Amino acid sequence: MAFLDEENVGIPKPGNLVGFHTDSSGSMPELINLNPNRNIQLTGIDIHMLFPDSSSARTAEIRIPEPSGDSIRINGQFIKPDNFNPDVGSVFLLVAQSDNPSEIFDAPLSSIKYFYKMPKGDSRFSLNLSNTGLSLQDDVMVFGLWDKNFQAGFPNPTPGDVTGYVQNKDRFLISIPLSEWNELESLPQGWDFSLNKKLYSHNAGIQFQIEGSAAVTPEVDDNVIVIAVERHGFNILTQKINMDYVVGMSTITIGRDGPPYEIKILPAIYDGIEVSENPFGIDNIYVFAILDDNETNGKPDEGEYLGFYGFRIPFTQIYLPLTTDIDDEVKILEGPIRFSGDTY
């Protein structure tokens, strides 16, 4: 590890650029082995001060955070996986300034503000975030990771590990305002935290077109939330989505991100969903789109226009959702995601 002492004061201080020797992906610090009994000169132990930025093809800087001045402590408890074994690996809690789970796995150093190694077998936690640079005005994602292969150093998510995050199913939120949680003895009402998602390695995604109707047509620069959900997570009568069954979610901007448009399937899949591993695949996936125009807040709100991949009943103007199967590549939908005037 290295710090760029830009003010030449001789000690690390807030604002200094931080560098690491990283793994092959360039996104996580990596340990090196030193053997005092062998006279071997290590080479290639480079230190990087720019890291992949998950939001673009550019790189991001990591700096020692400047404390906001707010006193922040969050307390709670997570639900352990059904097959949890405290003697295998370790459990970590990670706090990220993000509302995109893929971002944490793709380029963790650009979004993670804090991580904590849980004492063996414990599930209750109390995290002091006062020196992380976060403020009470921030929203954060709080992740749990059971790193089954952990030995030392930083946590490293790999296939077979188990994760989960704080979420509010009623409000369809996966990032929580720190102001709602600060100094409470447990999670605020309506929020839950379960380690119930298994990590997979795959290249799955969904490519699609967007189509409007006489009722509504998304226009250039409109934001559209696209959600892929396994069939058990959609109630066709109420047209509501169960967050646990979401396997992909992203916001696209009409005219900028396509057409065609594309979303990735998440690496972490709920353990209640049947997944084939060799090769990777999930059957019976609905694909929905919500025109994010009520508050443009990145989540579905009641009354926003709802589109979906589906089919029209012959000789009628009635459209119904249709499922598709995905495997270890980008699936191109045979028809568009169509907005027909239905609302969420």
Buried (B, 14 or more C-beta within 10 A) or exposed (E): EBBBEEEEEEEBEEEBBBBBBBEEEBBBBBEEEEEEEEEEEEEEEEEBBEBBBBBEEEBBBBBBBEBBEBEBBBBBEBBBBEEBEBEEBBBBBBBBBBBBBBBBBBBBBBBBBBBBEBEEEEBEBEBEBBBBBBBBEBBBBBBBBBBBEBEEEBBBBEEEBBBBBBBBBEBBBBBBBBEBBBEEEEBBEEBBBBBBBBBBEBEBBBBBBBBBBEEBBBEEEBBBBBBBBBBBBBEEEEBBBBBBBBBBBBBBBBEEBBBEBBBBBBBBBBBEBEBEEEEBBBBBBBBBBBBBBBEEEBBBBEEBBBBBBBEEEEEEEEBEBBBBEBBBEBBEBEBBBBBBBBBB
